[in-house]
């Protein structure tokens, strides 16, 4: 049996599990292979809400250091 066939059988088997069984399977996988299961979640958008606490009112204004290069 090829790896592709094994993956297909696994997916077919998972589709027939109850929600509780899927959650249990996921917990077992996460425990056995933590770097594989949890690594995808670390880069998700919105994974660090409320990180920026303050932005100055003049945030978008030109810096004084670049006045010589700015058009008038």
C-alpha positions in Angstrom: 0.0 0.0 0.0 1.4 3.4 -0.9 1.6 6.4 1.4 -1.1 8.1 -0.7 -3.4 5.2 -0.2 -2.8 5.2 3.5 -3.5 8.9 3.8 -6.8 8.4 1.9 -7.8 5.5 4.2 -7.0 7.6 7.3 -9.1 10.5 6.0 -12.0 8.2 5.2 -11.8 6.7 8.7 -11.7 10.1 10.4 -14.8 11.3 8.5 -16.8 8.5 10.2 -15.7 9.4 13.7 -18.0 11.2 16.2 -17.0 14.8 17.2 -15.8 13.4 20.6 -13.7 10.8 18.9 -12.2 13.5 16.6 -11.3 15.7 19.6 -9.7 12.7 21.4 -7.7 11.8 18.3 -6.5 15.4 17.9 -5.5 15.5 21.6 -3.5 12.3 21.2 -1.8 13.7 18.0 -1.0 17.0 19.7 0.6 15.1 22.6 2.5 12.7 20.4 3.6 15.2 17.7 3.4 18.7 19.3 5.7 20.4 16.8 3.6 19.1 13.8 0.1 19.8 15.2 0.6 23.2 16.9 3.2 24.8 14.6 0.5 25.9 12.1 -1.4 27.9 14.7 1.5 30.1 15.7 1.5 32.1 12.4 -2.2 32.8 12.1 -3.5 36.3 11.6 -5.0 37.7 14.8 -3.0 35.4 17.0 -1.6 38.3 19.1 -4.5 40.6 19.7 -4.0 43.8 21.7 -0.3 43.7 21.2 -0.1 47.4 20.3 -1.1 49.5 23.3 -0.4 53.0 22.0 0.2 54.8 18.7 1.3 58.4 18.8 -1.0 60.9 17.1 1.8 62.0 14.8 2.7 58.4 13.8 2.2 59.1 10.1 3.9 62.5 10.0 7.3 62.9 8.3 10.3 62.6 10.5 12.5 65.7 11.1 15.5 63.7 10.0 14.1 63.4 6.4 13.1 67.1 5.9 15.9 67.6 3.5 14.5 64.9 1.2 10.9 65.9 1.4 9.2 68.0 -1.3 7.9 71.4 -0.1 
